[in-house]
């Protein structure tokens, strides 16, 4: 009861705080809340991957997967309702995936990124991610998507997930990540098992397509010993622009028409998005578009 009472008092206070006119504030916060979207951070996964930093990209992807898995399973277990208009709250967003509130997925994802980079040498990056985490937490309350206890637990979970993945990165850094090597079979089994769990326990069904596409391409290219060449800054920029343009084609329909597209169509688009990042762009650029090959 004490937690529920605190949730109500804090949420009403946050929603009644408007440092700028409400009309502009609503649109600003709607945009800022996407800092906690797993799909947004997949663009960073792609950026690292195309720069030839495959292992960093791989572990960052794991971070997103674990965050979605833990949050999705927890939502299904606790079945906590979100704030509603009937309770006197301003509800400015209607979530496409998962109708339950506890814990906050956006807060967990953003905090996981923060926890992952917590020991980064560049303290400006750490500070910026910390501020971004606070912004996402505030945005989820302002928009009426979550109660304070949802975002607090989400932040704690996210930081733990991020720090744990950072330790795993160091432990598995020497692995080849080839399906044919015995030393990697257990690790690969973990990821396959996680994907199966995602299919049955997590409401964000369409994200599973993204995970299958990325991991499938990642393991396949390592199995055939395909290596992305070291590129100049200009070529990296060109490769990234081409890659992001393709990513936009797959993601815009999902962002702009989330309720018009069936889950299966969105699953297919996400699968293609994962394959685009992990296989299509590297192979296309290396074999056809890389100027150094001509």
Backbone bond lengths (Angstrom), bond angles and torsions (degrees), N, CA, C in turn:
res aa  C-N    CA-C-N  psi(-1)  N-CA   C-N-CA  omega(-1)  CA-C   N-CA-C  phi
1 X - - - 1.460 - - 1.522 112.24 -
2 X 1.353 115.52 -39.13 1.465 119.76 -179.74 1.525 110.50 -63.54
3 X 1.340 115.31 -39.11 1.474 119.55 179.60 1.524 109.87 -66.50
4 X 1.325 117.40 -43.62 1.459 121.02 179.60 1.529 111.17 -62.50
5 X 1.337 115.99 -41.82 1.468 119.75 179.49 1.527 110.20 -64.13
6 X 1.346 116.59 -44.65 1.477 120.94 178.26 1.518 110.94 -62.23
7 X 1.339 116.12 -41.09 1.469 120.78 177.57 1.528 110.92 -56.64
8 X 1.304 115.72 -46.20 1.462 120.69 -177.43 1.529 112.15 -65.58
9 X 1.330 116.06 -46.12 1.468 120.46 -178.45 1.521 111.04 -63.20
10 X 1.333 116.65 -48.30 1.472 121.11 -176.99 1.526 110.87 -67.06
11 X 1.334 116.80 -42.68 1.465 119.86 -178.01 1.529 111.11 -64.09
12 X 1.316 117.60 -42.96 1.468 120.31 177.43 1.536 110.52 -62.26
13 X 1.338 116.69 -39.90 1.466 120.87 -179.39 1.523 110.85 -64.65
14 X 1.326 116.94 -44.29 1.470 121.31 -179.84 1.524 110.27 -64.22
15 X 1.305 117.17 -43.36 1.464 120.33 -176.62 1.525 112.61 -70.74
16 X 1.310 116.85 -21.35 1.466 120.34 179.22 1.527 113.03 -92.29
17 X 1.341 116.57 -0.73 1.467 120.85 179.87 1.524 108.71 -95.15
18 X 1.339 116.66 116.09 1.465 121.49 -178.24 1.525 109.61 -130.86
19 X 1.328 118.67 92.62 1.466 120.71 179.93 1.525 113.78 -66.71
20 X 1.338 115.65 -21.77 1.467 120.51 174.72 1.533 106.73 -129.56
21 X 1.355 118.98 165.08 1.467 120.29 -179.33 1.526 113.00 -49.55
22 X 1.322 116.35 141.78 1.457 122.58 -172.20 1.527 112.41 -54.56
23 X 1.328 117.65 -43.30 1.468 121.12 -176.68 1.528 110.79 -56.54
24 X 1.333 116.76 -49.31 1.465 120.87 -179.45 1.523 110.99 -71.66
25 X 1.329 116.09 -35.91 1.460 121.04 -179.70 1.523 111.10 -62.09
26 X 1.322 116.02 -41.70 1.466 119.91 -179.04 1.523 111.29 -60.88
27 X 1.317 116.93 -45.89 1.468 120.14 -179.10 1.525 111.54 -69.36
28 X 1.323 117.15 -38.52 1.462 121.38 179.20 1.524 110.86 -61.60
29 X 1.328 116.00 -48.33 1.467 120.08 -176.85 1.525 111.37 -69.08
30 X 1.330 117.29 -33.97 1.469 119.89 175.80 1.530 111.12 -59.44
31 X 1.327 115.56 -37.59 1.464 119.00 178.23 1.517 112.25 -73.96
32 X 1.332 117.04 -43.40 1.460 121.12 -176.98 1.519 112.73 -65.77
33 X 1.325 117.34 -29.78 1.466 119.68 -177.77 1.518 112.19 -64.93
34 X 1.352 117.09 -21.70 1.466 120.60 -179.88 1.524 112.75 -70.76
35 X 1.348 117.01 -7.06 1.465 119.49 172.87 1.527 110.97 -60.95
36 X 1.323 116.43 -22.53 1.456 120.69 179.20 1.515 114.04 -96.48
37 X 1.324 117.42 9.41 1.462 120.86 -179.30 1.527 111.05 -80.63
38 X 1.339 118.59 128.05 1.469 120.62 176.81 1.524 112.24 -56.78
39 X 1.340 116.16 -35.15 1.460 119.99 -178.20 1.523 111.48 -64.47
40 X 1.327 117.21 -36.67 1.462 120.65 178.12 1.524 110.83 -62.53
41 X 1.330 116.84 -44.41 1.465 120.15 -177.69 1.514 112.57 -72.56
42 X 1.338 116.89 -16.79 1.459 118.87 174.84 1.524 110.75 -65.89
43 X 1.329 117.06 -25.22 1.467 120.01 175.34 1.530 110.06 -65.02
44 X 1.329 117.54 -34.96 1.467 120.26 176.50 1.525 110.03 -71.09
45 X 1.327 116.69 -37.21 1.466 120.83 174.59 1.527 109.64 -56.31
46 X 1.331 115.79 -46.93 1.464 121.15 -179.97 1.524 111.45 -63.36
47 X 1.323 116.47 -42.93 1.466 121.03 -179.26 1.520 110.74 -59.00
48 X 1.320 117.90 -48.66 1.468 121.09 178.15 1.530 110.91 -61.60
49 X 1.322 115.48 -41.76 1.462 120.50 -176.45 1.521 111.28 -62.21
50 X 1.326 116.16 -45.91 1.463 120.16 -177.89 1.522 112.84 -72.36
51 X 1.308 117.49 -19.56 1.466 121.30 175.39 1.529 112.08 -80.50
52 X 1.331 115.93 -1.86 1.460 120.17 -178.81 1.517 113.13 89.50
53 X 1.328 117.91 7.84 1.465 121.81 178.17 1.529 108.69 -96.52
54 X 1.346 114.89 63.29 1.456 119.99 -171.71 1.528 113.14 -63.16
55 X 1.326 116.55 -39.98 1.468 118.56 -176.57 1.527 111.11 -69.56
56 X 1.315 117.58 -39.09 1.457 119.85 176.49 1.526 109.51 -63.31
57 X 1.323 115.41 -42.11 1.465 120.49 177.93 1.522 110.87 -61.78
58 X 1.326 115.82 -43.35 1.460 122.29 -179.27 1.529 111.06 -59.95
59 X 1.320 116.90 -46.50 1.460 120.40 -178.01 1.526 111.84 -71.24
60 X 1.316 116.78 -31.87 1.464 119.63 175.74 1.527 109.75 -67.63
61 X 1.331 116.57 -37.41 1.456 120.48 176.10 1.529 110.62 -64.44
62 X 1.340 116.17 -40.33 1.459 119.81 176.89 1.523 110.61 -58.03
63 X 1.302 115.16 -38.70 1.463 121.44 179.66 1.534 110.36 -59.06
64 X 1.321 116.32 -45.88 1.461 121.32 179.50 1.526 110.44 -64.77
65 X 1.336 116.05 -43.49 1.460 120.77 -179.08 1.526 111.07 -61.99
66 X 1.331 116.75 -49.07 1.462 119.94 -178.77 1.527 111.08 -62.75
67 X 1.317 116.72 -36.90 1.460 120.14 179.22 1.527 110.46 -64.25
68 X 1.321 116.73 -47.80 1.465 121.40 179.32 1.523 110.68 -63.22
69 X 1.343 116.27 -41.06 1.463 121.10 -178.76 1.525 111.67 -63.62
70 X 1.331 116.71 -51.05 1.459 121.17 -177.82 1.526 111.10 -63.58
71 X 1.330 116.12 -46.75 1.462 119.89 -178.67 1.528 111.00 -64.54
72 X 1.325 116.41 -45.65 1.460 119.89 -178.86 1.513 112.26 -61.51
73 X 1.332 117.17 -43.75 1.459 121.18 179.17 1.532 111.10 -64.89
74 X 1.334 116.04 -40.79 1.473 120.50 -179.83 1.525 111.08 -65.42
75 X 1.337 116.13 -41.50 1.474 119.40 178.83 1.527 110.71 -60.23
76 X 1.321 115.89 -43.15 1.456 119.98 -179.12 1.522 111.76 -68.40
77 X 1.318 116.62 -28.80 1.466 120.52 -178.84 1.531 111.79 -78.42
78 X 1.343 116.91 -45.22 1.459 120.60 -173.26 1.543 113.20 -86.76
79 X 1.337 117.21 -29.64 1.477 121.20 178.03 1.537 112.25 52.09
80 X 1.301 117.01 42.09 1.462 120.05 -179.70 1.526 109.86 -83.17
81 X 1.337 118.47 126.31 1.468 120.48 -179.35 1.530 111.94 -67.98
82 X 1.315 115.08 152.86 1.462 120.79 175.92 1.531 109.89 -80.01
83 X 1.329 116.99 165.23 1.477 119.63 172.92 1.527 109.62 -57.82
84 X 1.315 116.35 147.16 1.467 120.31 -177.74 1.527 110.90 -130.03
85 X 1.319 114.46 158.73 1.466 121.01 177.17 1.523 109.99 -62.56
86 X 1.325 116.39 -36.02 1.464 120.80 -179.06 1.532 112.00 -60.83
87 X 1.331 116.51 -26.71 1.461 120.62 179.48 1.530 112.22 -86.90
88 X 1.325 115.96 2.20 1.458 120.26 177.70 1.510 115.23 92.31
89 X 1.339 118.02 14.51 1.463 121.41 -179.83 1.531 110.70 -98.15
90 X 1.312 115.68 154.91 1.466 121.25 171.48 1.522 107.11 -85.68
91 X 1.309 117.46 117.59 1.467 121.96 179.21 1.519 107.54 -111.53
92 X 1.336 115.79 105.78 1.467 120.88 -172.95 1.524 113.27 -102.60
93 X 1.320 116.80 -6.84 1.472 119.72 178.97 1.521 108.94 -134.53
94 X 1.313 115.03 148.24 1.458 121.94 174.79 1.527 106.63 -123.34
95 X 1.318 115.50 113.72 1.453 120.58 -172.05 1.524 111.77 -70.58
96 X 1.327 114.77 135.30 1.469 120.34 179.56 1.530 111.01 -72.42
97 X 1.325 117.24 -37.24 1.458 120.95 -176.18 1.525 110.75 -115.23
98 X 1.288 116.56 125.98 1.453 119.84 173.10 1.512 112.85 77.55
99 X 1.307 116.94 111.98 1.447 119.88 -178.96 1.515 113.75 -86.40
100 X 1.319 117.99 -0.40 1.456 120.84 -175.27 1.523 111.47 -98.86
101 X 1.331 114.59 162.55 1.462 120.45 -166.94 1.522 115.37 -103.59
102 X 1.321 117.83 -29.03 1.466 120.96 -169.71 1.527 111.61 -109.43
103 X 1.351 117.16 125.26 1.473 128.69 -7.18 1.524 110.87 -88.92
104 X 1.321 116.21 179.62 1.461 121.41 179.99 1.526 110.47 -77.82
105 X 1.334 116.41 120.14 1.458 120.82 179.47 1.518 112.97 -67.81
106 X 1.327 117.38 -42.75 1.466 120.90 179.52 1.531 110.64 -61.96
107 X 1.331 116.17 -43.82 1.467 119.98 179.98 1.524 110.93 -65.23
108 X 1.330 116.63 -39.92 1.463 120.67 179.58 1.525 111.13 -64.16
109 X 1.326 116.67 -46.14 1.469 120.51 -179.16 1.525 111.48 -62.34
110 X 1.332 116.21 -47.78 1.462 119.82 -178.95 1.527 111.34 -64.34
111 X 1.318 117.53 -41.73 1.462 121.08 179.14 1.526 110.89 -67.92
112 X 1.334 117.17 -32.07 1.461 120.48 177.25 1.525 110.78 -65.03
113 X 1.326 116.53 -41.62 1.462 120.58 176.02 1.530 109.61 -62.12
114 X 1.318 116.26 -43.81 1.465 121.14 178.11 1.526 110.95 -61.11
115 X 1.329 117.26 -45.97 1.461 120.95 179.66 1.516 112.59 -64.74
116 X 1.325 116.40 -34.68 1.466 121.47 -179.82 1.529 111.13 -64.45
117 X 1.338 115.79 -38.84 1.465 120.87 -177.34 1.533 112.24 -99.83
118 X 1.337 117.32 13.71 1.462 121.08 -173.94 1.526 112.71 -59.78
119 X 1.322 116.92 -33.76 1.470 120.72 -178.90 1.528 112.77 -100.01
120 X 1.317 116.12 18.19 1.468 120.19 179.94 1.522 110.50 -63.81
121 X 1.327 115.86 144.05 1.469 120.63 -177.96 1.528 111.88 -64.14
122 X 1.319 116.18 -34.34 1.460 120.09 179.99 1.529 109.53 -82.84
123 X 1.317 116.49 101.59 1.464 121.04 -176.03 1.523 112.30 -68.55
124 X 1.334 117.15 -20.48 1.460 120.23 177.05 1.527 110.00 -66.63
125 X 1.335 116.11 -38.00 1.466 120.56 177.01 1.519 109.85 -64.79
126 X 1.335 116.73 -44.30 1.465 121.40 179.72 1.529 110.08 -61.53
127 X 1.317 116.22 -44.24 1.470 120.87 179.56 1.522 110.83 -62.81
128 X 1.334 116.30 -44.49 1.460 120.82 -179.66 1.522 112.10 -62.10
129 X 1.335 117.07 -41.54 1.458 120.78 179.02 1.531 111.04 -68.99
130 X 1.333 116.15 -33.39 1.459 119.61 176.01 1.518 111.44 -64.51
131 X 1.329 116.39 -44.21 1.468 120.95 176.88 1.525 110.60 -62.90
132 X 1.344 116.34 -41.17 1.468 120.64 179.46 1.534 110.53 -61.95
133 X 1.327 116.82 -37.62 1.467 120.99 178.31 1.527 110.64 -63.42
134 X 1.325 116.21 -44.06 1.467 120.91 178.52 1.526 110.16 -62.27
135 X 1.328 116.78 -41.72 1.465 121.57 -179.93 1.524 110.93 -62.33
136 X 1.344 115.80 -44.27 1.472 119.64 179.86 1.526 110.73 -63.79
137 X 1.332 116.59 -43.18 1.468 120.73 178.37 1.528 110.16 -58.60
138 X 1.326 116.23 -47.92 1.460 120.57 179.34 1.525 110.98 -61.72
139 X 1.333 116.75 -42.22 1.460 120.68 -176.71 1.523 111.95 -63.75
140 X 1.331 117.18 -37.51 1.465 119.69 -178.92 1.529 111.21 -66.43
141 X 1.333 115.67 -32.99 1.470 119.77 177.17 1.523 110.60 -76.02
142 X 1.318 116.19 -45.78 1.464 120.83 -177.90 1.529 111.06 -58.96
143 X 1.335 115.77 -40.48 1.463 120.39 -176.76 1.526 112.50 -79.15
144 X 1.310 117.24 -5.77 1.460 120.02 179.71 1.512 113.43 74.77
145 X 1.334 116.63 24.49 1.466 120.63 -179.08 1.524 112.02 -86.59
146 X 1.358 116.49 -24.56 1.462 120.26 -174.83 1.520 111.41 -149.16
147 X 1.326 114.17 162.60 1.460 122.09 170.98 1.528 108.65 -91.64
148 X 1.340 118.25 159.93 1.476 121.10 179.65 1.524 114.16 -54.08
149 X 1.337 118.25 -40.53 1.466 119.85 180.00 1.531 111.39 -63.26
150 X 1.333 116.79 -30.48 1.476 120.62 178.89 1.531 110.89 -64.95
151 X 1.327 115.91 -44.88 1.466 119.01 -176.03 1.525 111.27 -76.64
152 X 1.333 117.49 -33.01 1.472 120.17 178.86 1.524 110.14 -64.59
153 X 1.321 116.49 -48.59 1.468 120.20 177.89 1.524 110.04 -63.80
154 X 1.329 116.68 -37.87 1.461 120.05 178.05 1.516 112.44 -60.44
155 X 1.328 116.69 -42.00 1.465 120.79 179.24 1.531 110.85 -64.84
156 X 1.322 116.45 -44.46 1.472 120.54 179.52 1.532 110.19 -61.66
157 X 1.337 116.47 -47.59 1.467 120.63 178.20 1.528 110.89 -59.39
158 X 1.334 115.48 -45.31 1.458 120.00 -177.54 1.513 112.85 -61.53
159 X 1.315 117.26 -45.27 1.464 120.46 179.89 1.527 110.47 -63.07
160 X 1.330 116.94 -41.11 1.466 120.21 177.75 1.526 111.32 -63.49
161 X 1.325 116.38 -42.27 1.472 120.85 178.50 1.528 110.00 -63.67
162 X 1.336 116.43 -44.21 1.460 120.38 -178.90 1.512 112.47 -63.50
163 X 1.318 117.78 -46.25 1.464 121.52 -179.46 1.525 111.27 -66.86
164 X 1.337 117.01 -37.54 1.466 120.65 178.33 1.520 111.01 -64.47
165 X 1.339 116.11 -42.74 1.470 119.61 179.02 1.516 111.68 -66.29
166 X 1.320 117.09 -31.85 1.459 120.66 177.34 1.524 110.51 -63.84
167 X 1.337 116.24 -39.86 1.469 120.32 177.51 1.521 111.07 -68.66
168 X 1.336 116.38 -38.73 1.459 119.77 177.60 1.519 111.69 -63.36
169 X 1.320 116.07 -35.30 1.470 120.79 178.98 1.518 110.45 -56.99
170 X 1.320 116.28 -45.96 1.469 120.33 -178.98 1.519 111.19 -68.60
171 X 1.336 116.80 -37.29 1.471 120.13 -177.20 1.516 111.98 -68.83
172 X 1.339 117.14 -38.67 1.460 120.71 -175.32 1.532 112.73 -102.78
173 X 1.313 117.41 15.02 1.464 120.11 -175.70 1.523 112.24 -63.84
174 X 1.352 116.52 -30.11 1.466 118.76 -176.42 1.525 112.21 -86.50
175 X 1.325 118.63 -4.84 1.461 120.85 -177.96 1.524 111.11 -71.99
176 X 1.327 114.78 149.61 1.469 120.09 179.86 1.527 111.66 -86.90
177 X 1.340 117.03 -19.74 1.464 122.77 -178.44 1.527 111.56 58.84
178 X 1.347 114.85 43.18 1.461 119.67 175.01 1.517 108.89 -105.69
179 X 1.335 115.22 135.43 1.453 119.49 -178.95 1.520 112.07 -64.69
180 X 1.336 117.51 -25.99 1.459 121.29 -175.69 1.525 112.84 -83.64
181 X 1.336 117.76 -5.81 1.462 120.29 -178.19 1.521 109.82 -99.67
182 X 1.322 115.90 130.27 1.448 121.87 -176.25 1.512 112.43 -58.85
183 X 1.337 118.11 -36.46 1.464 120.59 -176.07 1.523 112.80 -64.05
184 X 1.329 115.87 -20.32 1.462 119.23 -177.26 1.522 113.59 -100.83
185 X 1.345 116.83 -6.58 1.464 119.13 -172.55 1.525 112.53 -62.25
186 X 1.322 116.73 -40.32 1.459 119.98 -179.56 1.520 110.27 -64.42
187 X 1.342 116.07 -45.07 1.453 120.86 -179.83 1.519 111.06 -62.28
188 X 1.324 116.71 -44.49 1.456 121.05 178.71 1.531 110.29 -62.35
189 X 1.337 115.71 -40.79 1.455 120.63 178.26 1.515 112.40 -59.03
190 X 1.329 116.46 -37.16 1.462 121.47 178.61 1.523 110.45 -61.72
191 X 1.339 116.22 -44.67 1.456 120.07 -177.83 1.525 111.80 -69.76
192 X 1.335 116.82 -37.39 1.462 119.77 177.13 1.527 109.51 -65.68
193 X 1.330 116.28 -43.02 1.457 120.63 178.16 1.517 111.95 -61.09
194 X 1.351 115.59 -41.61 1.468 120.10 178.98 1.528 110.35 -62.55
195 X 1.332 116.23 -39.62 1.467 119.76 179.93 1.529 111.13 -64.26
196 X 1.349 116.27 -40.51 1.466 120.31 178.61 1.531 110.47 -64.05
197 X 1.338 115.83 -41.65 1.461 120.59 178.04 1.531 109.97 -62.00
198 X 1.329 115.95 -40.57 1.457 120.27 178.31 1.524 111.38 -57.88
199 X 1.320 115.99 -40.25 1.459 120.02 -177.80 1.526 112.23 -62.15
200 X 1.332 116.47 -36.03 1.463 119.92 -172.05 1.528 114.37 -100.38
201 X 1.338 116.88 -25.68 1.457 118.94 -173.47 1.522 114.74 -108.74
202 X 1.305 117.50 -19.83 1.457 120.14 -170.96 1.524 110.71 -104.75
203 X 1.332 117.62 129.90 1.467 120.19 -179.53 1.530 113.32 -69.12
204 X 1.348 117.42 -21.35 1.464 119.81 179.89 1.534 109.90 -78.18
205 X 1.328 115.11 61.64 1.463 121.82 -173.99 1.518 112.11 -55.27
206 X 1.324 116.98 -40.96 1.467 119.50 -173.71 1.524 111.74 -66.49
207 X 1.341 117.97 -26.35 1.459 119.89 178.12 1.522 112.22 -64.07
208 X 1.327 117.04 -25.74 1.462 120.43 -179.68 1.522 110.11 -60.60
209 X 1.337 116.72 -35.21 1.455 120.27 176.67 1.521 111.41 -60.58
210 X 1.324 116.27 -41.09 1.459 121.30 178.11 1.519 110.56 -62.14
211 X 1.329 116.59 -44.27 1.453 120.56 -178.58 1.534 111.34 -66.36
212 X 1.328 116.66 -43.79 1.461 120.28 178.15 1.527 110.97 -60.16
213 X 1.325 115.84 -44.49 1.459 119.81 -178.48 1.516 112.40 -63.62
214 X 1.330 116.11 -46.59 1.466 119.08 -177.66 1.519 111.77 -67.84
215 X 1.333 117.15 -50.88 1.464 119.94 -177.44 1.521 111.70 -65.53
216 X 1.347 116.24 -38.28 1.454 119.18 178.30 1.519 111.77 -60.17
217 X 1.328 116.47 -46.06 1.459 120.49 178.30 1.509 112.34 -67.48
218 X 1.317 116.71 -40.31 1.465 121.09 -179.74 1.524 111.05 -59.11
219 X 1.333 117.02 -51.45 1.461 120.57 -177.52 1.523 111.91 -69.05
220 X 1.346 116.41 -35.70 1.465 119.13 -179.17 1.520 111.40 -64.59
221 X 1.328 117.70 -46.18 1.466 119.95 -178.53 1.521 111.76 -66.13
222 X 1.313 117.69 -33.04 1.461 119.87 177.42 1.525 110.63 -73.87
223 X 1.321 116.27 -30.69 1.462 120.39 178.37 1.522 111.10 -65.94
224 X 1.334 116.80 -37.25 1.468 120.20 -178.83 1.531 111.79 -94.26
225 X 1.344 115.87 8.91 1.475 121.83 178.22 1.523 113.12 59.84
226 X 1.307 116.32 35.90 1.467 120.24 175.22 1.523 108.56 -79.95
227 X 1.313 116.50 124.20 1.458 120.87 -179.37 1.530 109.82 -120.07
228 X 1.303 115.46 133.53 1.458 120.50 175.85 1.524 109.07 -77.32
229 X 1.316 116.14 130.30 1.460 120.74 -177.81 1.527 110.91 -69.90
230 X 1.320 115.07 152.57 1.462 119.94 174.00 1.520 108.22 -70.90
231 X 1.313 116.42 128.92 1.457 121.26 -174.04 1.519 111.25 -114.82
232 X 1.313 115.15 157.99 1.456 120.23 173.03 1.524 108.77 -71.25
233 X 1.331 116.29 166.28 1.460 120.17 179.77 1.530 111.06 -60.23
234 X 1.317 115.28 -36.55 1.464 119.53 179.84 1.526 110.75 -65.23
235 X 1.346 116.51 -44.81 1.463 120.14 -179.62 1.528 111.69 -67.52
236 X 1.333 116.69 -37.47 1.468 120.13 176.71 1.526 110.21 -61.51
237 X 1.340 115.52 -41.95 1.460 120.38 178.87 1.526 110.58 -62.55
238 X 1.333 116.37 -45.67 1.467 120.88 179.46 1.517 111.07 -61.54
239 X 1.326 116.18 -45.70 1.463 122.04 179.76 1.531 110.76 -60.79
240 X 1.331 115.85 -42.44 1.463 120.97 -178.63 1.524 111.65 -67.10
241 X 1.328 116.27 -42.16 1.471 120.16 179.37 1.524 110.50 -62.18
242 X 1.343 116.29 -46.65 1.464 120.45 178.23 1.529 110.18 -59.98
243 X 1.337 114.96 -44.51 1.463 119.74 -178.64 1.518 112.52 -63.44
244 X 1.333 117.10 -45.00 1.464 120.79 -178.88 1.527 111.79 -67.31
245 X 1.332 116.68 -33.32 1.464 119.40 177.01 1.526 110.25 -63.00
246 X 1.322 116.00 -42.03 1.458 119.59 177.48 1.516 112.03 -66.30
247 X 1.337 116.83 -40.72 1.465 121.11 178.38 1.525 110.68 -60.45
248 X 1.330 115.83 -38.63 1.460 120.12 179.87 1.533 111.29 -62.27
249 X 1.326 116.90 -37.52 1.459 120.79 179.87 1.526 111.92 -63.20
250 X 1.344 116.44 -34.33 1.460 120.45 179.99 1.528 112.40 -81.62
251 X 1.326 116.41 -32.60 1.468 119.42 -173.27 1.531 113.83 -89.36
252 X 1.326 117.78 -30.91 1.463 119.72 -176.89 1.534 113.39 -57.95
253 X 1.346 119.14 -43.79 1.473 117.85 178.41 1.532 112.27 -59.70
254 X 1.328 116.81 -36.97 1.464 120.49 -179.53 1.522 110.67 -70.44
255 X 1.328 116.58 -39.47 1.462 120.55 -179.07 1.521 111.83 -72.33
256 X 1.346 115.97 -41.96 1.464 120.31 -174.17 1.529 113.50 -83.96
257 X 1.348 116.70 -28.41 1.470 119.34 -176.99 1.529 111.63 -131.21
258 X 1.325 118.03 52.95 1.473 119.65 -175.10 1.519 113.99 -63.16
259 X 1.321 117.67 -28.86 1.459 120.12 -176.47 1.524 112.58 -95.02
260 X 1.323 117.47 -11.92 1.459 120.75 179.67 1.521 112.11 -90.38
261 X 1.321 116.54 -25.41 1.459 120.81 -179.35 1.517 109.86 -93.14
262 X 1.312 116.37 135.54 1.461 120.00 177.86 1.523 110.07 -67.89
263 X 1.330 116.27 161.22 1.462 120.54 178.17 1.521 111.26 -59.33
264 X 1.331 117.31 -34.52 1.459 120.50 -177.74 1.528 111.78 -70.26
265 X 1.327 116.91 -37.02 1.466 119.92 176.41 1.523 109.55 -67.39
266 X 1.333 116.81 -42.86 1.459 120.13 178.35 1.527 111.01 -65.18
267 X 1.324 116.31 -37.61 1.464 120.37 175.76 1.527 110.23 -59.03
268 X 1.349 116.05 -45.74 1.463 120.50 179.27 1.514 112.66 -62.72
269 X 1.337 116.83 -41.25 1.465 120.50 178.24 1.527 110.73 -64.30
270 X 1.316 116.13 -39.88 1.463 120.19 178.69 1.525 111.18 -67.26
271 X 1.318 116.45 -39.08 1.468 120.77 177.50 1.528 110.39 -60.99
272 X 1.333 115.63 -45.50 1.461 120.44 178.02 1.527 111.35 -64.33
273 X 1.330 116.45 -36.42 1.460 120.80 177.75 1.515 110.52 -62.03
274 X 1.345 116.67 -45.51 1.464 120.10 178.33 1.519 112.24 -62.37
275 X 1.335 116.64 -42.23 1.468 120.78 178.45 1.528 111.67 -68.19
276 X 1.332 115.99 -35.63 1.465 120.58 177.84 1.527 110.55 -58.76
277 X 1.314 116.03 -44.41 1.466 120.57 -178.08 1.523 111.39 -72.43
278 X 1.334 117.12 -45.61 1.465 120.43 -169.71 1.522 114.82 -84.41
279 X 1.336 117.71 -28.50 1.476 120.30 -176.72 1.520 112.97 -123.77
280 X 1.321 116.52 -54.06 1.467 120.17 -167.21 1.522 112.37 -63.16
281 X 1.337 117.23 -50.16 1.469 119.43 -178.87 1.530 111.81 -64.25
282 X 1.346 120.04 -48.91 1.471 118.75 179.08 1.519 113.59 -58.25
283 X 1.333 117.07 -46.62 1.464 120.43 -177.89 1.521 110.62 -69.58
284 X 1.334 117.08 -44.44 1.465 120.80 179.94 1.525 111.08 -59.35
285 X 1.322 116.64 -45.66 1.459 119.64 -176.39 1.518 111.16 -70.44
286 X 1.339 117.04 -44.04 1.461 119.99 -177.14 1.527 112.19 -67.85
287 X 1.322 116.29 -39.08 1.460 120.07 -173.77 1.527 114.37 -89.07
288 X 1.320 116.40 -29.86 1.461 118.33 -172.12 1.520 114.82 -119.97
289 X 1.343 118.63 -37.81 1.441 120.59 -169.47 1.527 115.07 -107.05
290 X 1.310 118.12 -13.82 1.461 120.21 -177.57 1.524 109.68 -68.99
291 X 1.336 117.65 116.78 1.459 121.22 -177.45 1.528 113.24 -58.12
292 X 1.305 117.72 -28.36 1.469 120.63 -176.70 1.517 112.12 -69.41
293 X 1.338 117.12 -12.31 1.473 120.67 179.74 1.511 112.50 -88.54
294 X 1.330 116.33 -5.14 1.471 119.38 -174.69 1.527 110.51 -111.20
